[in-house]
Amino acid sequence: MVKVLILRTAGTNCDYETEWVCKLAGAHPSRIHIREITSGRKNILDFDVLIIPGGFSYGDDLGAGKVLANELMLKCYEQIEKFREKKRPIIGICNGFQVLVKGKMLPFWNKSTASLVWNDSGRFEDRWVYLRVERSKSPFFKNLPEIIRFPVAHAEGKFVVKSNYVLEKIEKDKQIVLRYVDASGESASYPYNPNGSIGNIAGVCDETGLVVGMMPHPERAVVGIHPPDWYRRVERETYFYGYKFFTNVIEYCS
């Protein structure tokens, strides 16, 4: 059975939802505190998937995800690097995405080329959004429709890059996995793009396609009654788009 490490710390608040969907997808998840890793009592390499879930790690006191990113890079870098070299998935959702970007794991390994900063609105944005699934090198979005819906809940979700070269490279190398769009699938500004991300980017992967980060929450879009308009839907699916994303991750490891 695929073993999933769901990394948590003070302020993490999406670990239970992530654990639930991983079980639903047929995996064996474990919610493990970062101190278990840094103390040596647990080893990241004993797992098949590493997920850094959403929340507000360490209160985002020094910037969203920054403290946990530093902790991982200073104390767990060797384990994480070997984990990636073994081609095991690393998934960052919302705060987890912020951790991966600020820990120089996305969009390029061990390079600081992007960040996630305050939303253009200057406030916390909490709503369901439309997303276009891009033709990326990540295997975790296969068999999903072109337009999907996930909820967002963040204040620092605006994806920015250091230069136009970085944007052009991730476009060319198919490292953009999700974009914010309107209901028709066209690029649109606020509120469809909830944060003002450059290129309407909602999620990216690294050069291998196996390290993936996104601001929207797939673990909150798992079953048919999760979307806010479920009661009005003519066809009420048993499972929603988030479930398929997690089953793709688990199937890859299987």
Secondary structure, DSSP 4 states (H G I P E B T S, - for coil): --EEEEEE-TTB-SHHHHHHHHHHTT-EEEEEEHHHHHTTSS-GGG-SEEEE--B-GGGGTTSTTHHHHHHHHHHSHHHHHHHHHTT--EEEETHHHHHHHHTT-SSSTT---EEEE--TTSS-EEEEEEEEE---S-GGGTT--SEEEEEEEESS-EEEES-HHHHHHHHHTT-EEEEEE-TTS----TTTSSS--GGGEEEEE-TTS-EEEESS-GGGS-BTT-STTGGG-SS--SB-HHHHHHHHHHHHH-
